Amino acid sequence: MGYLDELLSRHKAFSREKFVAGLKMLPSRKAIIIGCVDPRADPAHLFGLAPGEAVVIRNVGGRPTPDTLEILEVLDAVVNSAGQQIGEGWNLIVLHHTNCGIVNCYHHAPDLLARNLGIGIADLDRMAIDDPHKAVALDIAALQASPRLPPGVTLSGLVYDVANGQIETVVAPTSALSA
């Protein structure tokens, strides 16, 4: 049996035992989590998310890149089309983790990483790539100041330690600035 066959077999079990009919398009907890693609740091697994509870956006490093901000804008348009609004009562959580592969990219392919982050190579040093605690604080500050983020969203910054399984709150919940 190949890996795809194994996945399809697992899916059959999911559809029989765990599928939840009638989920809404909007997350039930009005939560958006930006995290890294690293399989050790899957937000759904780390937080025990129920189906439909949160939107999870993952990219290399879990950084709010220009593409991530565009996804948030599209999500806001989807929410608006449903007669609601992202803002007060919504949580945006940025989740970084220790021992992230983005550090290797920083040291071995800085031009690629800079392009992915939407910045110049000279600006990489100010991104605190080597320190997830500083990086998540910088990302929350950038989101808080961004005119692209709906005002009133509660922002939080967390770091997951892949060595011990613990999550640390680096930036306590704070409200995004008004537009």
PyMOL commands that set and color helices and strands:
alter all, ss='L'
color gray80, all
select helices_A, chain A and resi 3-17+39-41+43-46+60-62+66-81+102-108+110-117+121-127+132-145
alter helices_A, ss='H'
color red, helices_A
select strands_A, chain A and resi 31-36+54-59+91-97+154-160+167-175
alter strands_A, ss='S'
color yellow, strands_A
deselect
rebuild
show_as cartoon
